């Protein structure tokens, strides 16, 4: 699914805490105090993606299960770090690291995202995606807030 017209995850609207962008370009630019004090978990076998709504070389936003609970995840930081290849003294192979915020969705948020995901899957299976995107882009998503943030997750 596409991002909303403002380039953010559908439904994520930070509380009024300044003009910090959702996607920071460097770790030190992330000024979301609530995110930085959250417990950090790693992307492990305990994390199961239910569906993603935005994907670029891996999931960026969507719904996942972690320890039998459902969370909305949003990619908030991404970087590439050098990683030495074994057996190659002269080459570096960068490794991507992504950080995600995990939110506890309200029933309204969960119902709305599941409804639109179901419509997307139906339109995809019937070849009618052109009918899906115009109304999807007009949806007023119930916002996720910092108070709903429960974990910071790293995929490395």
Buried (B, 14 or more C-beta within 10 A) or exposed (E): BEBBEEEBBBBBBBEEEEEEEBBBEEEEEBEBEBBEEBEEBEBEEEBEEEBBBBEEEEBBBBBBEBEEEBBBBBBBBBBEEEEEEEEEEEEEEEEEBBBBBBBBBBEEBBEBBBEBBEBBEEBEEEEEEEEBEEEBEEBEBBBBBBEBBBBBBEBE
